[in-house]
C-alpha cells in the first residue's frame, strides 16, 4: 500500500533535479541576460517532472488470468487512457501557447491572474481526485475494520482502508488554498480586465464573516482527521471558494499588485501542500519557491505604499472617490500645450520620464519611446523612473517599456534615481499621480503619508500629462504638485499628447 | 520518504526561495510572476497520477481536467515569459561588433 516507500531511487533523483532546475529558473532572473537561460532551465525541469511521472505511472494493470492455465501475470497497457492524457496535454498546451502569443503586453496583469486561477483549480481537482481514489496516491493505511467507524470506506476481510490522518490535513490544506487561489484570482481577473468595477465592494460585517469562514475551514480540516466523510471534504472546498471571493471583492484596483502577488504566493503553497500529500520533492521545492516569491513581492509592494499587508487585505482603500473639497479644484494651475512641452524638453540637459498606470491604459509606451529617441537626437539625456507600485502588477511598467524597445539600462528604480531629480531640467509624468504626490512627505493627515514617492517636484520643470483636472488619484487625494509654479499641466489623453509632442519635436 | 525528510526539504527550499527571489532585479518582477506561475503547475504530476490510475472513473476525469488546466499554464506560462524576456534589450553600443570574443 505504501507506494512512496517503494519509489525507486532514480525517480526521487529525477524529481530533485527538476526542483533544482526550477531554482535555476528563478536564479536566472537576477539579470536580463541570464534570464532567458533561466527560463529554459524551468522548461527542462518541467519536462523531467512530467516524463518521470508518465514513466512511473503508465496506465494499465495486470491481466486477469485463472490459475489452472498457469499463465504469467502479463502487463496490459491502457492505451486509451494514454491517448486521453496526451489529448488533455495537447488541448491545454495549445490553448496556453495561443494565448501566450496573442496576449497584449498591457493585458499581462489579467493574464497572470487567469493563470493563477488555473493553478488553483488544478490543485482543487487533484485534491478531489486524491480523496476519491486515495489508493492511487499511496496515502492509505489499513486498520482493523472493527476498530473504527468506517466512514464510508469499504472493508475487505478483517481490515479497512482509510486515508492517513496526516495526508488528510495536507489534502485539506491543499484544496482549501487551491480553492481560495481560484476564486480570488477569478475576481482579480474580472477587476483587472474591467468586467467588474475596480472600486472596492464593501459588504456589511465582512470582517466577521471572513474570520468566521476561515475559522470554520480550519476547524473542519481538523475534524477531517477524525472523520473522512465526503461532506467534510466538500464543505471545506465550498467554504474556501467562498472566502477567496469574499477576500478579494473589497480590494480596490490599484491594490491589485499586492493581490496578484499574494495569489501567486497561495498558488505556490497549494502546490507545496499537494507535494506533501504525494511525497514529491519537485512539488515541494517548487511550492516553497513560488510561495516565498509571492510573499516577498507582496512585502515589496506593501512597503512601496507604506501600508501594512493586513490593511491592504482588509480592503476598502480608495473607496471614498473624489470626495476632495471643491475648493481644491478651483485652484489656479498652469496649462501647457504640446508645443510648450516639446520646447522645454528640447532645451533640457536631462529629462526623466515617470510612467504610471495611465500610460498602460492609453498604450502610450511606443509613442513615448519615439519621443525619447527624438530627444536623444537633440542631445538630451533621457531616463525613466519607475515606482514599485506603478501599474497593476510588480514590474508592469518595465515590461511595457521593454516592449517599446526602451533599453533596460535607461530604466531606473525609485531608490536609484530619486536623488537625480534635483539636477534634472524636466520631469515628464505620464499617467502616474499618487506616486509623485509631495503630500506623502509633508502632510501627516494625508492617507498616503509616509509612502515613498518620486521627488519629481525637485526638477526645474514638471510636465504632468493628465486627462483632466477633475479626477484624483486612486488614494482619492488631491495632488499639491498640480498647482506648483514649476508644474505645467498637459491635459489630454496620454498617447495623443505624446504623439503631438513627437510631431512638435519635428 | 517520511514526513520529517519532506518537511526538511520544504523548509530548506523556503530559505533558498527567500534568497533567490530577493536577488531578482525589480525590472523582471513581471516575468518572475509568470515563470513562478508556470513552475507551480508542477502540480500536473498529481494530475497525471490521478488520470493514469485505475479504480475510480470520477477521479480519473478530475485528473484529466487538471492535466488540461495545468498544461495551459505550463505552455502558456513559459511561452509568455520567454516572449517578455526576449524584449529586454541593452542600449545599443556605438560599435556593435561581433560578440564572439567571450
Interface residues (C-beta under 8 A of the other chain):
Chain A: X4 X7 X12 X18 X19 X22 X23 X25 X26 X27 X29 X30 X31 X32 X35 X36 X38 X39 X42 X43 X45 X46 X49 X50 X53 X54 X57 X58 X59 X60 X61 X78 X81 X84 X85 X88 X89 X90 X91 X92 X93 X94 X95 X96 X97 X99 X100 X101 X103 X105 X108 X111 X112 X115 X116 X118 X119 X121 X122 X123 X125 X126 X128 X129 X130 X132 X133 X135 X136 X137 X166 X260 X261 X264 X267 X268 X270 X271 X272 X274 X275 X276 X277 X278 X279 X280 X281 X282 X283 X284 X285 X286 X287 X288 X289 X290 X291 X292 X293 X294 X296 X297 X300 X386 X388 X393 X394 X395 X396 X398 X399 X402 X403 X405 X407 X408 X409 X410 X411 X413
Chain B: X1 X3 X6 X9 X10 X11 X13 X14 X16 X17 X18 X20 X21 X22 X23 X24 X25 X26 X27 X28 X29 X30 X31 X32 X33 X34 X35 X36 X37 X38 X39 X40 X41 X42 X43 X44 X45 X46 X47 X48 X49 X50 X51 X52 X53 X54 X55 X56 X58 X59 X60 X62 X63 X64 X65 X66 X67 X68 X69 X70 X71 X72 X73 X74 X75 X76 X77 X78 X79 X80 X81 X82 X83 X84 X85 X86 X87 X88 X89 X90 X91 X92
